[in-house]
């Protein structure tokens, strides 16, 4: 196994969320949509109890985000 493959894979992951309005990302197993407000953009989604939640881009980065839903976060009903 080559040791050069690991660093290349790490650089493929985006570090900043998208900036286009209506972009969707996953954070904490839930979708969040970018709203372009008059003052500054915000990410809108729901918390673990289904209540509305807004996050700044910095908060989204700290919590971790992805373009795809993590397979391990799915709940069976």
Long-range contacts (C-beta under 8 A, 24 or more apart in sequence): 14-67, 15-61, 16-57, 16-61, 17-43, 17-57, 17-60, 17-61, 17-65, 25-60, 25-65, 25-66, 25-67, 26-65, 26-66, 26-67, 26-68, 26-69, 26-70, 27-55, 27-60, 27-63, 27-64, 27-65, 27-66, 28-63, 28-64, 28-73, 29-69, 29-70, 29-73, 29-74, 31-69, 32-60, 32-65
